[in-house]
Amino acid sequence: MIAFLFPGQGSQYIGMGADFCAEFEVARRTFEEASDALGVNVAKLCFEGEAATLALTANAQPAILTASVAALRVVLEETEIRPDLVAGHSLGEFTALVASECLGFSDAVRTVRKRGEFMQEAVPAGVGKMAAVLGLTSEEVSGLCAEVAGEESVVSPANFNSPTQTVISGEARAVEAAAELAKEKGARRVVELEVSAPFHCSLMEPAAARLKDVLGEMNFHPVKYPVVTNTGAEANSDSAKVADILVEQVTSPVRWAESLEFLKDSGVSEFLEIGPSKVLSGLVKRTLKGVRCAGIEKIEELNHIKADGIQ
């Protein structure tokens, strides 16, 4: 069985998607479709823009989605590889829903642009922080967050990325205190993330409420490939549940390591990450044994997979 994986925010870089756009009409059309949906030249943003501008949440989210869908459409057009299940990390769950034909691409682009704006506006700049804790278990990180958090302090796990990598999120002082405590408890490293807001924690509740209104007006189609959700770390094939899952995801941790374990337990032995940067391929290799994994975002990688399959 094969799973397609789709990256989230932080995977963006200037030039993503350019390789496929130079060669494949379907990729160029994807960027044009996104530009029409947003009224913004998405190709210019991705290929020629400033890294700082691309990194803004409201830009990064639709840009990564577009680059990922462009790559997906090339894979579907140029190969016979099809997924049995799909999953995406945070923002990438929207890409997974597009891949599953549950959500139209133009609707997804417009929605993640708004999602990014809502997240950006939920917390004033400088109030929140995120940090990656390396070398402690998810249980240890959850425990130290609980020690620091209180009525006046918000800090909690945001991304359970691998057995020894957990991202924490919340108010800046609380995140800093939790980071110090993590070091005292033996964390190998704590890395502050360059993000514009503290994602996947209770501070995002205003963004979740606004996103709920947007999703309430959207059409979700039957699910072609089951989507393994960030919030449940289990497969969902019921399109009637999708809006609620996406709203819950804004304030809930991304259970990525558990999602990968679920995929393997479901019989998946091959993972194909589609989209920029191959961050998720690294997490697969650190989390699972005895599986094959590849990332694809450029022509060279496409040719390798066409010739040799997923290695």
VOBA-1610 file (N, C-alpha, C; in pm, whole numbers, padded with zeros to 5 digits, always signed):
BEGIN
Met+00084-00120+00000Met+00000+00000+00000Met+00088+00125+00000Ile+00035+00230-00059Ile+00108+00356-00074Ile+00031+00468-00006Ala+00104+00555+00065Ala+00046+00678+00121Ala+00115+00798+00057Phe+00035+00898+00019Phe+00089+01027-00024Phe+00088+01120+00097Leu+00200+01191+00118Leu+00214+01286+00228Leu+00235+01426+00172Phe+00179+01527+00240Phe+00187+01664+00191Phe+00236+01757+00301Pro+00337+01841+00270Pro+00403+01922+00373Pro+00321+02041+00419Gly+00362+02095+00534Gly+00296+02211+00592Gly+00385+02333+00592Gln+00342+02434+00667Gln+00414+02561+00671Gln+00555+02542+00725Gly+00648+02618+00670Gly+00789+02603+00703Gly+00866+02533+00593Ser+00793+02468+00501Ser+00858+02397+00390Ser+00883+02489+00270Gln+00833+02612+00277Gln+00842+02700+00161Gln+00985+02747+00135Tyr+01015+02772+00008Tyr+01142+02835-00030Tyr+01123+02901-00167Ile+01202+03003-00193Ile+01194+03071-00321Ile+01239+02975-00432Gly+01156+02959-00532Gly+01185+02868-00642Gly+01103+02741-00639Met+01029+02717-00530Met+00952+02591-00523Met+00847+02589-00633Gly+00842+02477-00703Gly+00746+02460-00811Gly+00796+02502-00947Ala+00906+02576-00954Ala+00954+02630-01081Ala+00998+02520-01177Asp+01061+02417-01123Asp+01112+02307-01206Asp+00999+02241-01285Phe+00891+02204-01217Phe+00779+02141-01286Phe+00707+02238-01379Cys+00697+02365-01339Cys+00629+02463-01423Cys+00702+02485-01555Ala+00834+02474-01553Ala+00911+02492-01675Ala+00887+02380-01776Glu+00844+02264-01726Glu+00834+02145-01810Glu+00690+02100-01837Phe+00599+02122-01743Phe+00467+02060-01753Phe+00355+02164-01752Glu+00270+02155-01852Glu+00156+02247-01865Glu+00062+02235-01745Val+00044+02113-01695Val-00049+02093-01583Val+00000+02168-01459Ala+00130+02178-01440Ala+00184+02254-01326Ala+00162+02404-01347Arg+00187+02451-01469Arg+00165+02595-01497Arg+00018+02631-01476Arg-00071+02545-01522Arg-00214+02572-01505Arg-00254+02577-01358Thr-00189+02495-01277Thr-00217+02493-01133Thr-00184+02628-01070Phe-00068+02682-01103Phe-00030+02814-01051Phe-00122+02923-01103Glu-00164+02912-01229Glu-00258+03010-01285Glu-00393+03003-01214Glu-00437+02882-01184Glu-00565+02863-01113Glu-00559+02927-00974Ala-00446+02908-00906Ala-00429+02969-00773Ala-00426+03121-00783Ser-00358+03174-00883Ser-00351+03319-00902Ser-00489+03377-00928Asp-00566+03309-01011Asp-00703+03355-01040Asp-00789+03352-00914Ala-00772+03250-00833Ala-00853+03236-00710Ala-00822+03345-00610Leu-00695+03388-00604Leu-00652+03482-00501Leu-00640+03626-00551Gly-00631+03643-00683Gly-00602+03777-00735Gly-00460+03818-00707Val-00370+03720-00695Val-00229+03742-00665Val-00149+03654-00761Asn-00035+03704-00809Asn+00051+03623-00896Asn+00130+03525-00809Val+00077+03405-00795Val+00137+03307-00705Val+00271+03257-00759Ala+00283+03245-00891Ala+00410+03202-00949Ala+00520+03304-00917Lys+00489+03431-00931Lys+00588+03535-00901Lys+00626+03533-00754Leu+00525+03513-00667Leu+00550+03504-00523Leu+00646+03390-00492Cys+00626+03276-00557Cys+00705+03157-00527Cys+00842+03157-00596Phe+00848+03213-00717Phe+00970+03200-00797Phe+01063+03321-00785Glu+01005+03440-00764Glu+01084+03562-00774Glu+01074+03651-00651Gly+00989+03615-00557Gly+00964+03703-00444Gly+01075+03702-00341Glu+01050+03774-00232Glu+01143+03776-00118Glu+01106+03663-00023Ala+01207+03600+00034Ala+01183+03489+00126Ala+01097+03533+00245Ala+01120+03655+00295Ala+01044+03705+00410Ala+00897+03724+00375Thr+00871+03768+00252Thr+00732+03786+00207Thr+00664+03651+00191Leu+00734+03556+00131Leu+00678+03422+00112Leu+00650+03355+00245Ala+00732+03385+00347Ala+00718+03320+00477Ala+00599+03371+00557Leu+00542+03486+00521Leu+00424+03535+00592Leu+00313+03430+00583Thr+00249+03405+00694Thr+00153+03294+00702Thr+00047+03298+00593Ala-00006+03417+00566Ala-00112+03430+00465Ala-00061+03404+00324Asn+00071+03415+00303Asn+00130+03384+00172Asn+00181+03240+00167Ala+00247+03198+00273Ala+00309+03065+00274Ala+00206+02955+00257Gln+00092+02969+00322Gln-00005+02859+00320Gln-00060+02833+00179Pro-00112+02934+00108Pro-00158+02905-00029Pro-00043+02872-00124Ala+00076+02927-00100Ala+00189+02899-00189Ala+00233+02753-00179Ile+00246+02702-00056Ile+00285+02562-00037Ile+00177+02469-00093Leu+00053+02501-00068Leu-00059+02422-00122Leu-00050+02416-00274Thr-00025+02530-00337Thr-00019+02536-00483Thr+00098+02455-00537Ala+00216+02473-00479Ala+00334+02398-00524Ala+00313+02247-00506Ser+00246+02210-00397Ser+00222+02068-00371Ser+00121+02009-00469Val+00013+02082-00496Val-00089+02033-00590Val-00032+02027-00732Ala+00052+02125-00768Ala+00116+02121-00899Ala+00200+01994-00913Ala+00278+01962-00810Ala+00359+01840-00812Ala+00271+01715-00816Leu+00164+01717-00737Leu+00070+01604-00735Leu+00013+01579-00875Arg-00029+01684-00941Arg-00091+01668-01074Arg+00010+01615-01175Val+00135+01655-01162Val+00240+01600-01249Val+00256+01450-01222Val+00262+01413-01095Val+00275+01271-01059Val+00159+01190-01116Leu+00039+01240-01103Leu-00079+01167-01152Leu-00081+01159-01304Glu-00028+01261-01370Glu-00027+01264-01517Glu+00086+01179-01574Glu+00200+01176-01506Glu+00320+01115-01561Glu+00347+00973-01511Thr+00277+00930-01407Thr+00299+00796-01352Thr+00165+00727-01329Glu+00173+00601-01297Glu+00052+00525-01260Glu+00041+00508-01110Ile+00124+00579-01033Ile+00122+00569-00888Ile-00003+00637-00834Arg-00077+00565-00752Arg-00197+00621-00687Arg-00192+00582-00539Pro-00244+00669-00452Pro-00237+00639-00309Pro-00351+00548-00264Asp-00327+00477-00156Asp-00434+00407-00085Asp-00490+00496+00025Leu-00401+00576+00087Leu-00441+00674+00187Leu-00357+00799+00166Val-00406+00912+00220Val-00332+01038+00211Val-00329+01105+00348Ala-00226+01189+00369Ala-00215+01263+00495Ala-00133+01389+00469Gly-00158+01492+00546Gly-00081+01614+00534Gly-00055+01674+00670His+00059+01741+00684His+00100+01798+00811His+00041+01939+00824Ser-00055+01956+00915Ser-00119+02085+00941Ser-00181+02140+00813Leu-00127+02248+00758Leu-00173+02300+00630Leu-00184+02189+00525Gly-00090+02094+00529Gly-00089+01986+00430Gly-00213+01900+00431Glu-00291+01905+00539Glu-00416+01829+00541Glu-00514+01883+00437Phe-00506+02014+00409Phe-00588+02070+00301Phe-00545+02014+00166Thr-00412+02002+00145Thr-00363+01942+00021Thr-00410+01798+00009Ala-00406+01725+00120Ala-00453+01586+00119Ala-00600+01579+00080Leu-00679+01675+00127Leu-00822+01677+00092Leu-00843+01708-00057Val-00756+01793-00113Val-00761+01818-00258Val-00725+01689-00333Ala-00619+01622-00287Ala-00577+01496-00350Ala-00687+01391-00343Ser-00764+01396-00235Ser-00873+01301-00216Ser-01001+01342-00289Glu-00995+01457-00356Glu-01109+01511-00433Glu-01227+01549-00345Cys-01201+01564-00216Cys-01305+01608-00123Cys-01322+01760-00129Leu-01214+01829-00165Leu-01212+01975-00163Leu-01156+02025-00296Gly-01227+02116-00361Gly-01179+02172-00487Gly-01056+02257-00463Phe-00965+02259-00560Phe-00838+02329-00542Phe-00858+02479-00522Ser-00940+02543-00603Ser-00960+02688-00589Ser-01020+02722-00452Asp-01117+02641-00409Asp-01174+02661-00275Asp-01067+02645-00167Ala-00981+02544-00184Ala-00876+02520-00085Ala-00778+02637-00078Val-00738+02690-00193Val-00643+02802-00196Val-00701+02924-00125Arg-00826+02955-00157Arg-00889+03071-00092Arg-00903+03050+00058Thr-00936+02927+00096Thr-00958+02898+00238Thr-00828+02905+00318Val-00720+02849+00264Val-00595+02852+00341Val-00536+02993+00346Arg-00567+03075+00245Arg-00525+03216+00254Arg-00595+03282+00373Lys-00725+03258+00385Lys-00800+03314+00498Lys-00754+03252+00630Arg-00730+03122+00628Arg-00680+03053+00748Arg-00551+03118+00796Gly-00462+03146+00702Gly-00337+03211+00737Gly-00358+03349+00796Glu-00449+03425+00735Glu-00479+03560+00787Glu-00539+03551+00927Phe-00631+03457+00946Phe-00695+03442+01077Phe-00592+03405+01185Met-00501+03316+01151Met-00399+03274+01247Met-00305+03391+01279Gln-00269+03465+01175Gln-00180+03580+01193Gln-00243+03684+01285Glu-00373+03706+01268Glu-00443+03812+01339Glu-00490+03770+01478Ala-00485+03640+01509Ala-00538+03592+01637Ala-00455+03637+01756Val-00324+03653+01733Val-00231+03686+01842Val-00140+03799+01794Pro-00130+03910+01871Pro-00042+04019+01830Pro+00103+03973+01814Ala+00174+04034+01722Ala+00314+03998+01697Ala+00395+04008+01826Gly+00476+03907+01852Gly+00564+03907+01969Gly+00504+03845+02093Val+00373+03823+02093Val+00307+03768+02211Val+00327+03617+02221Gly+00331+03549+02105Gly+00343+03404+02105Gly+00476+03356+02052Lys+00504+03229+02078Lys+00627+03166+02029Lys+00601+03018+02006Met+00691+02958+01925Met+00695+02813+01911Met+00841+02769+01919Ala+00863+02648+01970Ala+00999+02595+01980Ala+00995+02444+01963Ala+01097+02390+01899Ala+01108+02246+01881Ala+01198+02189+01990Val+01148+02088+02060Val+01223+02021+02166Val+01272+01888+02110Leu+01405+01870+02109Leu+01465+01751+02053Leu+01529+01667+02163Gly+01502+01536+02159Gly+01569+01446+02251Gly+01489+01405+02372Leu+01366+01456+02386Leu+01276+01410+02491Leu+01156+01340+02427Thr+01092+01251+02502Thr+00973+01185+02450Thr+00854+01281+02451Ser+00753+01245+02377Ser+00632+01328+02373Ser+00568+01338+02511Glu+00576+01229+02588Glu+00520+01230+02723Glu+00597+01327+02813Glu+00729+01328+02800Glu+00810+01419+02880Glu+00780+01564+02846Val+00764+01593+02718Val+00736+01730+02677Val+00596+01772+02722Ser+00500+01683+02710Ser+00364+01714+02758Ser+00367+01743+02907Gly+00446+01667+02981Gly+00454+01686+03126Gly+00516+01818+03164Leu+00622+01857+03097Leu+00687+01984+03135Leu+00601+02103+03093Cys+00526+02089+02984Cys+00431+02196+02948Cys+00325+02212+03057Ala+00278+02099+03108Ala+00178+02103+03215Ala+00234+02168+03341Glu+00361+02147+03368Glu+00425+02210+03484Glu+00428+02362+03471Val+00456+02410+03351Val+00470+02554+03328Val+00335+02623+03312Ala+00245+02557+03244Ala+00115+02620+03213Ala+00033+02639+03340Gly-00045+02743+03339Gly-00135+02771+03451Gly-00247+02860+03403Glu-00319+02917+03496Glu-00431+03004+03459Glu-00386+03121+03373Glu-00267+03170+03397Glu-00219+03289+03326Glu-00119+03255+03217Ser-00082+03129+03203Ser+00022+03093+03105Ser-00031+02986+03011Val-00006+03006+02882Val-00046+02908+02781Val+00080+02852+02716Val+00103+02723+02731Val+00206+02652+02656Val+00164+02506+02649Ser+00173+02447+02531Ser+00129+02309+02513Ser+00197+02251+02389Pro+00197+02118+02378Pro+00253+02057+02258Pro+00170+02097+02135Ala+00239+02133+02027Ala+00172+02173+01904Ala+00186+02069+01795Asn+00304+02009+01784Asn+00330+01907+01683Asn+00407+01792+01745Phe+00347+01674+01745Phe+00420+01553+01783Phe+00480+01496+01654Asn+00598+01545+01618Asn+00652+01516+01486Asn+00718+01380+01473Ser+00790+01340+01576Ser+00857+01210+01576Ser+00870+01168+01723Pro+00914+01045+01749Pro+00923+01002+01889Pro+01010+01092+01976Thr+01105+01163+01917Thr+01194+01249+01997Thr+01196+01393+01947Gln+01093+01435+01874Gln+01083+01575+01832Gln+00940+01624+01852Thr+00922+01714+01947Thr+00791+01773+01975Thr+00803+01924+01972Val+00714+01988+01900Val+00710+02134+01896Val+00611+02184+02000Ile+00650+02287+02075Ile+00560+02347+02174Ile+00520+02486+02127Ser+00405+02532+02177Ser+00348+02657+02130Ser+00274+02726+02243Gly+00273+02859+02240Gly+00197+02932+02341Gly+00248+03073+02359Glu+00222+03128+02477Glu+00270+03263+02509Glu+00422+03262+02519Ala+00485+03370+02474Ala+00631+03372+02461Ala+00701+03336+02592Arg+00661+03398+02702Arg+00730+03372+02830Arg+00712+03228+02874Ala+00592+03173+02851Ala+00566+03035+02890Ala+00647+02938+02805Val+00657+02966+02676Val+00738+02881+02588Val+00884+02887+02629Glu+00933+03006+02662Glu+01072+03021+02707Glu+01096+02944+02837Ala+01001+02951+02929Ala+01014+02878+03056Ala+01013+02728+03032Ala+00925+02683+02944Ala+00918+02540+02913Ala+01046+02494+02844Ala+01103+02581+02761Ala+01227+02547+02692Ala+01341+02529+02793Glu+01348+02618+02891Glu+01451+02605+02995Glu+01432+02477+03076Leu+01308+02446+03107Leu+01279+02325+03183Leu+01315+02201+03101Ala+01289+02207+02970Ala+01324+02095+02883Ala+01474+02069+02885Lys+01552+02177+02882Lys+01698+02161+02888Lys+01741+02099+03020Glu+01676+02143+03129Glu+01708+02086+03261Glu+01676+01937+03265Lys+01574+01896+03192Lys+01531+01756+03194Lys+01606+01671+03091Gly+01704+01732+03024Gly+01790+01653+02937Gly+01763+01662+02789Ala+01687+01761+02744Ala+01665+01778+02600Ala+01799+01797+02530Arg+01815+01733+02416Arg+01938+01746+02340Arg+01953+01889+02286Arg+01840+01944+02242Arg+01841+02080+02188Arg+01702+02136+02194Val+01689+02267+02207Val+01560+02335+02194Val+01581+02447+02093Val+01502+02445+01986Val+01521+02540+01877Val+01397+02628+01864Glu+01413+02758+01882Glu+01302+02850+01861Glu+01272+02858+01712Leu+01144+02849+01676Leu+01105+02848+01536Leu+01075+02988+01485Glu+01110+03011+01359Glu+01081+03140+01295Glu+00939+03136+01240Val+00844+03160+01326Val+00703+03160+01284Val+00639+03291+01329Ser+00529+03325+01262Ser+00467+03453+01288Ser+00354+03446+01390Ala+00323+03325+01437Ala+00216+03309+01536Ala+00233+03174+01606Pro+00175+03159+01726Pro+00183+03031+01798Pro+00072+02936+01754Phe+00100+02854+01656Phe-00001+02766+01596Phe-00034+02648+01687His-00153+02591+01664His-00195+02466+01728His-00194+02473+01881Cys-00243+02583+01935Cys-00264+02593+02079Cys-00390+02675+02103Ser-00429+02690+02230Ser-00556+02756+02261Ser-00559+02904+02223Leu-00442+02965+02203Leu-00438+03105+02160Leu-00498+03123+02020Met-00512+03013+01948Met-00567+03018+01812Met-00719+03006+01809Glu-00785+03008+01925Glu-00931+02993+01926Glu-01004+03098+01842Pro-00960+03227+01843Pro-01028+03324+01754Pro-01017+03286+01607Ala-00902+03232+01566Ala-00884+03190+01428Ala-00974+03071+01395Ala-00986+02978+01489Ala-01072+02861+01467Ala-01217+02903+01449Ala-01263+03000+01528Ala-01401+03046+01517Ala-01427+03111+01382Arg-01332+03189+01333Arg-01349+03254+01203Arg-01343+03152+01090Leu-01253+03054+01102Leu-01243+02951+00999Leu-01371+02868+00992Lys-01432+02844+01107Lys-01558+02767+01110Lys-01664+02833+01023Asp-01672+02965+01029Asp-01770+03037+00946Asp-01741+03018+00798Val-01614+03023+00761Val-01577+03007+00620Val-01608+02865+00572Leu-01567+02766+00651Leu-01588+02627+00611Leu-01735+02589+00607Gly-01815+02658+00688Gly-01959+02631+00689Gly-02027+02663+00558Glu-01964+02743+00474Glu-02023+02783+00345Glu-01967+02702+00229Met-01880+02606+00257Met-01811+02533+00150Met-01875+02399+00120Asn-01848+02352-00002Asn-01897+02221-00044Asn-01785+02118-00033Phe-01811+02012+00038Phe-01716+01901+00048Phe-01773+01782-00029His-01691+01722-00112His-01734+01614-00200His-01696+01480-00139Pro-01751+01371-00192Pro-01715+01239-00139Pro-01563+01217-00140Val-01515+01150-00037Val-01372+01126-00019Val-01329+01008-00106Lys-01235+01033-00197Lys-01186+00927-00286Lys-01084+00838-00216Tyr-00989+00902-00145Tyr-00887+00829-00068Tyr-00900+00870+00078Pro-00908+00775+00171Pro-00920+00814+00312Pro-00807+00908+00355Val-00843+01008+00435Val-00748+01108+00482Val-00717+01081+00629Val-00591+01059+00661Val-00551+01040+00801Val-00539+01178+00864Thr-00621+01205+00966Thr-00634+01340+01019Thr-00528+01371+01124Asn-00490+01497+01132Asn-00393+01543+01232Asn-00448+01528+01373Thr-00577+01555+01391Thr-00633+01557+01526Thr-00659+01417+01580Gly-00697+01325+01492Gly-00734+01191+01538Gly-00632+01084+01512Ala-00535+01112+01421Ala-00436+01012+01380Ala-00506+00883+01336Glu-00614+00902+01261Glu-00689+00789+01207Glu-00753+00833+01075Ala-00795+00736+00995Ala-00848+00766+00863Ala-00992+00814+00870Asn-01022+00916+00791Asn-01159+00965+00778Asn-01202+00959+00631Ser-01318+00900+00608Ser-01375+00894+00473Ser-01511+00962+00466Asp-01549+01031+00572Asp-01680+01096+00580Asp-01665+01246+00556Ser-01707+01291+00438Ser-01690+01433+00405Ser-01771+01524+00496Ala-01876+01471+00560Ala-01957+01552+00651Ala-01880+01591+00777Lys-01773+01520+00806Lys-01694+01548+00927Lys-01577+01644+00901Val-01547+01671+00776Val-01423+01740+00741Val-01415+01880+00799Ala-01523+01958+00788Ala-01519+02096+00837Ala-01487+02100+00986Asp-01551+02016+01064Asp-01526+02015+01209Asp-01383+01973+01239Ile-01331+01877+01163Ile-01193+01832+01183Ile-01095+01945+01156Leu-01118+02020+01049Leu-01028+02129+01013Leu-01034+02244+01113Val-01151+02268+01170Val-01163+02371+01275Val-01089+02327+01400Glu-01110+02203+01441Glu-01043+02150+01562Glu-00892+02152+01546Gln-00846+02129+01424Gln-00702+02120+01398Gln-00630+02251+01432Val-00696+02364+01419Val-00632+02495+01441Val-00580+02509+01584Thr-00651+02454+01681Thr-00614+02468+01821Thr-00557+02340+01883Ser-00555+02232+01806Ser-00513+02101+01859Ser-00375+02063+01807Pro-00304+01977+01880Pro-00172+01935+01832Pro-00182+01846+01708Val-00080+01855+01624Val-00066+01768+01507Val-00004+01637+01554Arg-00080+01530+01546Arg-00034+01399+01594Arg+00034+01324+01479Trp+00145+01379+01433Trp+00207+01327+01310Trp+00272+01191+01330Ala+00349+01175+01438Ala+00413+01046+01461Ala+00309+00934+01472Glu+00199+00961+01542Glu+00092+00862+01554Glu+00025+00836+01419Ser+00014+00940+01337Ser-00045+00924+01204Ser+00040+00831+01118Leu+00173+00848+01127Leu+00262+00760+01051Leu+00251+00616+01101Glu+00244+00598+01233Glu+00228+00463+01287Glu+00095+00402+01241Phe-00010+00485+01238Phe-00140+00435+01191Phe-00130+00389+01046Leu-00062+00469+00963Leu-00048+00432+00822Leu+00026+00299+00807Lys+00135+00284+00881Lys+00210+00158+00873Lys+00125+00042+00921Asp+00055+00062+01033Asp-00031-00045+01087Asp-00146-00079+00992Ser-00183+00016+00907Ser-00290-00007+00808Ser-00240-00082+00686Gly-00109-00106+00680Gly-00053-00181+00569Gly+00031-00101+00472Val+00050+00028+00500Val+00131+00112+00410Val+00279+00077+00428Ser+00344+00049+00317Ser+00488+00019+00320Ser+00568+00117+00234Glu+00497+00200+00155Glu+00563+00299+00069Glu+00501+00437+00093Phe+00587+00534+00117Phe+00544+00671+00142Phe+00603+00762+00035Leu+00518+00845-00024Leu+00564+00941-00123Leu+00525+01081-00076Glu+00626+01160-00041Glu+00600+01299-00002Glu+00598+01385-00128Ile+00490+01459-00146Ile+00472+01540-00267Ile+00463+01686-00226Gly+00561+01766-00270Gly+00566+01907-00233Gly+00704+01946-00188Pro+00721+02072-00148Pro+00854+02125-00121Pro+00922+02072+00005Ser+01052+02054-00006Ser+01149+02044+00105Ser+01174+01909+00170Lys+01089+01811+00154Lys+01114+01676+00206Lys+01128+01668+00358Val+01067+01760+00430Val+01068+01755+00577Val+01000+01628+00626Leu+00888+01593+00566Leu+00812+01477+00613Leu+00884+01346+00584Ser+00960+01342+00475Ser+01038+01221+00445Ser+01136+01193+00558Gly+01196+01299+00610Gly+01288+01282+00722Gly+01218+01230+00846Leu+01096+01278+00870Leu+01020+01231+00987Leu+00979+01085+00971Val+00945+01045+00849Val+00913+00903+00825Val+01034+00816+00860Lys+01151+00858+00813Lys+01272+00778+00835Lys+01309+00771+00983Arg+01277+00877+01058Arg+01309+00877+01201Arg+01204+00804+01284Thr+01086+00784+01228Thr+00975+00728+01305Thr+00948+00582+01275Leu+00962+00542+01148Leu+00922+00408+01106Leu+01042+00328+01055Lys+01039+00200+01080Lys+01139+00108+01026Lys+01072+00015+00925Gly+01149-00029+00827Gly+01099-00129+00734Gly+01002-00075+00630Val+01009+00055+00600Val+00924+00112+00496Val+01014+00183+00394Arg+00958+00207+00275Arg+01029+00284+00173Arg+00967+00423+00165Cys+01052+00522+00139Cys+01003+00660+00138Cys+01082+00741+00037Ala+01012+00829-00034Ala+01077+00920-00129Ala+01001+01052-00129Gly+01074+01157-00166Gly+01012+01288-00183Gly+01018+01328-00329Ile+00918+01402-00373Ile+00916+01441-00514Ile+00867+01584-00527Glu+00953+01668-00586Glu+00915+01806-00614Glu+00985+01859-00738Lys+01073+01776-00797Lys+01148+01819-00914Lys+01153+01707-01018Ile+01191+01744-01142Ile+01190+01649-01253Ile+01285+01533-01227Glu+01401+01561-01172Glu+01500+01455-01146Glu+01441+01347-01056Glu+01369+01389-00952Glu+01308+01293-00860Glu+01194+01218-00927Leu+01118+01287-01011Leu+01012+01221-01088Leu+01071+01111-01175Asn+01180+01142-01242Asn+01242+01043-01331Asn+01295+00923-01253His+01352+00948-01134His+01399+00837-01050His+01283+00744-01013Ile+01171+00803-00976Ile+01057+00723-00932Ile+00996+00647-01051Lys+00992+00712-01167Lys+00941+00644-01287Lys+01029+00525-01323Ala+01159+00540-01301Ala+01253+00433-01338Ala+01262+00325-01232Asp+01265+00365-01106Asp+01299+00269-00999Asp+01190+00253-00892Gly+01082+00327-00902Gly+00979+00322-00799Gly+01021+00396-00674Ile+00944+00380-00567Ile+00972+00448-00440Ile+01080+00370-00366Gln+01192+00436-00341Gln+01306+00368-00277Gln+01324+00421-00134
//
